[in-house]
Amino acid sequence: MKEDNIRVLKVEPQKEPEVVTLKNDLESMQEAVGGLIEIIDLSETACVLCNEEGKLNGLEGNRSLGNDILVGTFYVTGSDYDGNLCSLSDAEITEYTNQFLEPETFKPEEIEAATGFKFLSF
């Protein structure tokens, strides 16, 4: 069952993560990230909710994730087996707070290098 409000981690550039409550609907999520949303899986039960066009719109670099750089404010949310966003567990809050605890600084060239498109032909 879809939760009306979800407990998530808010990660802003140059700040430590904080636990917040986010209304669990598309309009509220788009408002929270400042545009179209993109969802990036972190695990089977957690994902990142961020601005899909953040790099193209010049948002500030925030945290690295693998070989990528997340820009602007993003949220770490839970994800259930039906693909719905849901609240994070206490253990997940601890895990992802630790993962994203340290603010990072990026040069514009680093963000530009992490921006790209891949064309696949079949």
Protein Blocks (a to p, Z undefined) as FASTA:
>chain_A
ZZfbdcdddddehiacdddddddbfklmmmmnopacddddfblmbccdddfklmmnopac
fbdehjbccehjdddddddfkopacdddfklmmmmmmmmmpacdddfklmmmmgccdddd
ZZ
